[in-house]
Amino acid sequence: MGALVTTEEVMVGIREIFSSELDVDVPDHDVHLIREGYLDSMDVVRLLSAMSDRFGVAIELQDLEVTDLGTVSSLADVVVRHR
């Protein structure tokens, strides 16, 4: 993705990562990923690695709060914060 990316584009990209890397189709940006079973602890590292590669940001697990992993929207906010 280019240097200037909107939050909406990041959310679309994250949903694409869920589909291609985790084989999970997330129905919308605000569904709770952990509570609804779309994301488990084993997938978090794969997700963060794919997000780092896709968006060119370094996201470390220790820098995140549990709420950062809650929804596609909150994950997009993490990417934007790290840009």
N, C-alpha and C positions, 0 to 999 in steps of 0.2 A: 504494500500500500504506500501511497505517497506520503510526503511529510505532513501535509495538512489534511487531517482526517476528522470528519465530524463524529460526534458521539453516536449518532445513528449508524454511520458506516462501521464503527467499532462494534456496535451491538450485532449488526448483521454478520460481521467477520467472526465474532465469538460463536454465534449460532452455527456458522459454517464449520468452525473447529469442532464443536460438539458433534456435528454430523459426520465429518470426515475422520477425525482422530479418535473419538470416543464411541462412534456408532450410536449416537443418541440424538433424537429429534426433539428439541426444546420447543414447546408450542408458542411461547411468547416471551418477551423481554422481562416480564415481571413475575413469572412463576418461580416459586421458591425451589431452587435447584437441589438442595440437600434434603429438605423435608419431603419433597415430592419424589425423591429417588433418582433424579437425573444426574447427580454428582455424588460420588462417595470418596472416601479418603484415598483410595488407591488411584483415582483418576485425577486428583488435584495436581500432582507433580506433572503429569502428562499435559494437562490443560495449561498450566503456567508456562511450561516449556514451549508449547505450540503458540501461545499468546505472545511470548517474548520473540519468537521467530517471526511471526506474522506482522507484528506491529513495531518491531525494533526497539523494544523496551526491556530492561532488566527488572523482573519482578521476582523478589525473593519471598518464599513462604513465611519467613519470620517477620517480614514487613507487613503482613496482612492481618486483619481482624476477621473473625468468623463471619461478621456481617458483610465483608467484602466478597465473600463467596456465595452470598445468598441468592442473587439473581443475575441475569445477563446484564441488566442495567447497572448493578453495583460493580460487576467485573469491568464493564466499560469505563466506569468512573475511575477504577484503579489504573487502567491503561492511560486515560487522559492525564491523571495525576503524575504518572511516570514519564510523560513525554517532555 
